[in-house]
């Protein structure tokens, strides 16, 4: 199975797992929450995501760099089908709201 045969959500999950070995990861498709925001968008598909991640790779890394790291990993998806991406990164031991 090639990466292109996977859903966008599965591709993003695989890329993050392979690169950052997270101890906790949630890739959440929130597209349905954005239905009606544009006349032509009915909320179907894989366009809006939230990533919640705890990874040792983020230890000592500033918040902005954590976001850049995820954005660089998912560059292909962001240029293709993903319209919006919310990132909630943390290092082990840091408090999270989720």
TATA-V242972 format. One record per residue. RES is the residue in three letters. NEAR is the number of other ideal C-beta (glycine too) atoms within 8 Angstrom. Layout:
res:RES near:NEAR
res:RES near:NEAR
This chain:
res:UNK near:3
res:UNK near:5
res:UNK near:6
res:UNK near:5
res:UNK near:5
res:UNK near:10
res:UNK near:6
res:UNK near:12
res:UNK near:10
res:UNK near:8
res:UNK near:12
res:UNK near:14
res:UNK near:10
res:UNK near:10
res:UNK near:10
res:UNK near:16
res:UNK near:10
res:UNK near:6
res:UNK near:8
res:UNK near:12
res:UNK near:8
res:UNK near:11
res:UNK near:7
res:UNK near:7
res:UNK near:12
res:UNK near:9
res:UNK near:11
res:UNK near:8
res:UNK near:9
res:UNK near:10
res:UNK near:13
res:UNK near:8
res:UNK near:7
res:UNK near:12
res:UNK near:10
res:UNK near:7
res:UNK near:5
res:UNK near:5
res:UNK near:3
res:UNK near:3
res:UNK near:10
res:UNK near:5
res:UNK near:9
res:UNK near:6
res:UNK near:5
res:UNK near:10
res:UNK near:10
res:UNK near:12
res:UNK near:16
res:UNK near:12
res:UNK near:16
res:UNK near:11
res:UNK near:16
res:UNK near:14
res:UNK near:14
res:UNK near:8
res:UNK near:10
res:UNK near:14
res:UNK near:7
res:UNK near:4
res:UNK near:9
res:UNK near:5
res:UNK near:6
res:UNK near:6
res:UNK near:8
res:UNK near:12
res:UNK near:10
res:UNK near:8
res:UNK near:12
res:UNK near:14
res:UNK near:11
res:UNK near:7
res:UNK near:10
res:UNK near:13
res:UNK near:8
res:UNK near:6
res:UNK near:11
res:UNK near:9
res:UNK near:5
res:UNK near:7
res:UNK near:8
res:UNK near:14
res:UNK near:5
res:UNK near:8
res:UNK near:12
res:UNK near:8
res:UNK near:11
res:UNK near:11
res:UNK near:13
res:UNK near:11
res:UNK near:12
res:UNK near:9
res:UNK near:3
res:UNK near:7
res:UNK near:4
res:UNK near:8
res:UNK near:4
res:UNK near:5
